[in-house]
Amino acid sequence: MEWSLLGLVKFGAALVVGVPLAAYLLQDKLIFLPRAISDAQREAIAARHREVADVFLQVVEGPRLHAWHVKGAADAPLVLYFGGNAEEVSWLLDELPRHALGAGWLLVDYRGYGSSGGAPSEQALHADALAWYDRFSSASPRIYAFGRSLGSGVAVRLAAERRLEGVILVTSFDSMLEVGKHHYPFLPVGLLLKHRFDSLSTAPRITVPLLCIVAAQDAIIPPQHAQRLYDAWRGPKRWLALAAGHNDIHNHPDYWPSIREFLAGR
């Protein structure tokens, strides 16, 4: 089949307009991959972990949120954990007890994830992180934020707005804009992106200690994105690059010991 000049122009115009439009409309599904669980699944998890509190929080003009509270000793710090974009955080209930981390943990379900209602967005995740912090700050005066992948953007923003003992970032990034430009260089990402998670502009205002754990073989968020964020961090900081990929970094033998040392102030 031979294409006329007009046909080629129409086809080119459709690509120029259609591809960016599709990217804009579908970006929520590209950035957020919610993994919800049913009430029956949640109850079964709770039954296997009777030492863990099944916590709900009703936010103002919003959905009911859920988190798993792994209680620590009376004088232990509390770690607020914000996971990746496709992470259902209850898997950590089996993982944490094996590593004697010396802290309590609050494993947060984002909106639409786990047993939390609603739908995720950048602003919703930030607002919910503040709500969880405020809920537990009086009982746990020493609070750390732990952000993995997408959760690093939530943790950094929380550190800029609330008092923390320190921040742990795993497979973190400078901004969603820069990550998007890396993966989609043919799109006008700056014009299309709604959820920017701009940690790079926030980091220079943060003075608390940072542990930045990077997957040296990360193809999803290449290490240079974490390096830019690390360089901009104003507080004391430690860089740890592990020979691992984006999704299996927690299996590296140095991963949990480095976190335990950081929480112990070493």
N, C-alpha and C positions, 0 to 999 in steps of 0.2 A: 504494500500500500504506500502510495506517495502522499506526503503531507504538503498541503498548500502553505504558503507563507503565513496567511491569516490563521490557519489551524495551529501552526507552530507558535505564533504569538499568543493565541488563546491558551494553549497548553502551558506555555511558559508563565503566563499571568496566573493561571490556576495554581501552579506550583509555588510561585512567589507569594501569593496570598494564602493559599490553602494550607501549606505546611506550617507556617508560623501560627495561623489561626488554630489549627489542630493542636499544636504544641501549647498554645495559651489555654485552650479549653481543657486539655488533658493533663495539665501540669500537676494538679492535685493528686491524680492517680500515679504520676511518675515519682512524686516526692514522698507521698504518704502511702504506705501499704498496710492498712490496719489489719490486725489479727485479733478478732473478737473471740471470746469463749462464752459458752452458755452458762447459765446458773448451775446446771448439773455438773459441768466440768469444773467450775470454780469451787463448788462444794466438795468435789472429789479431791481436788488439790489441797483444800483446807483440811480435809480429813487425814491426809497423809502427812501434814505438817501442823500438828496441833499446837506447837509452840509458836507458831506465826499468827499474828493478828490480821484478820481480814477487814480492812478499813475502808469506809466510804466517806466521801465528802461532797456535800451539796453546795455548789458554787452559786453565787447570786446571778439570777437571770441566765442560768446555764444548766447543764446536765449534772447528774450524779456521777462523781468520779470515784475511782477505786485504786487502791494500792495495797501491797503486801508489806506488813511491818514486821521485820525480823528484829526482835528486841535484843539489845545489848545489855551489858552490866550498867548499874546505876550511874557510874561516872564515865561511861564510854561515849565517844562521839556518835553522831548519827550521820549516815551517808544517804543523801537523796540521789537515787539512781534514775537517770533518764536514758532510755535505750535507743537503738537504731530504728530506722524507718520501717522495718519489717519485723521488729522484735516483739515477741510476747514474753514479758519479763519473768514469768513464773518459773522458767527453767533455772533461774539463779537460786531458787529455794533449795535445790539439790546441790548446787555448786558451792554456795557460800560456807556451809558448815565444815567443809573439807579443808578450809584454808586458815582457820583460826585468825581472823582478821582483826579481832579486838574492837569491833564497832557494831552498832545497830545499823540496820539498813531499812530504807523505805523505797520499795520498788514500785515506781509510778507507772500506772497504765495511762497513756495518752487518751484523749477523747477518741472514741471509736475502737480502741485497742483493749484487749483483755476484757474486763468487766466494766469499763467506763463507757458512759453514753456519749452522744454527740458526735461531731465530726471534727477532725483535726485541722488546724491552721497554725501559722506561725504565731499570731497574736493570742490564740486560744492556749497554745502550749506554754507561752510565757506567762500569761495570766494564771494558769493552773499551777505552774511551778511556784509562783508567789503565794498562792493560796495554800499549797502544801507546806511551804516553809513556815508561813504564819501559824498554821495549825500546830506544828510541832516545835516551834522555836522556844516556847516557854518551858517545855519539858526537857528539851535537849539543847542547852545553850551552845554547845560546840557542834556545828553542822558543817559538813563537807558536801560539795556538789560533785557528782560523777556523771559525765556525759560521754556516751559512746556514739560515734558517727553523727547522725542527725541530732542526737541528744547533746552533743557538744555545744551546739548553738543555744540550746535551752539553758545549759549550765553556765555558759559565759554570761548570758543576759542576767541570770539570777545573781551571779557574783557581782555584777555592776549595780544591783538594786537592793541587795540584802547583805548583812554581815555574815561572812563565812570564815571557817578556819583554813580552808584550802580548796583547791579544785583539782580533780583528776579528769583528764581528757584522753580519750582513746580513739584513734583513727579520726581525728578532728579535722576541721577545715577552716579556712580564712573567711569565706562567705559562700553562700549557695550560688551567688552570681558567678564567682570565679570557677567553681566546680562545673556549673552549667556551661560556661564558655569553653571549658576544657573538653567536655563530652559532645557539645553541639556547636562547633565553631562556625557552622553554616547558618545559624539562626541568630537573630537580633535578641539575644537573651536579656540584655539590659532593658529592653522595651517590654518584654513579655512576662518577666518573672514577678510574681506576687509575693512569694515567701522568700525573703532575701537572707535571713539569718546572718546578718553582717557582724560576725564576731571580731573581724579585724579592726573595725572602727571603735569597738568597745574595749578591746584588750588594753590599750594604753591607760585606761582609767582604773584598772584593777591592780591592787597591790598585794593580794594574798598569795601564798605559795601555790605553785602549779607543778603537777606531775603530768607530763605530756608523753604518752605512750604511742608509738607510731609503728605501723606495719610496713616494713621496708619493701615488701612485695605487693603493696596495695595497688590494685588496678582500678578500684572504684573511686577512692580518694587518694591520688598520688601524694607521697610524703611532702612535696613542696608546699602543698596547701597548709599542712600542719606547721611547717617550718615558718611560714610567714606569720601565722598566728603566734607562734612561740616567740619569734623575734620581737613582736609588738607588745608582749606581756610585760608589764611594769614590775611585777613582784618577783620574789625569789622563784627560780624555776629549775626543773630538771628535765632533760630530754632523754628518752629511752627508746631506741629503735630496735625492734625485734625482727628476726628473720621469719616472717609470717605474712599471711594474706589478710585481707580486710575482715573476713568472717571467721577465721580460725585463730586469731591472735590470742584469745583467752586460753588456748591450749599450749602456748609456749611456756616452758618451765620457769622463766623469769617474770612472767606476767603477774601472778598473784603475790609472790614475795615482794615485788617492788611496790605494790599497792599496800601491803601490810606494813612495810617500812615507812612509807609516806604517812600513813595514818598514825603511826607511832611517833612521828616527829623526827625520824632519822633520815 
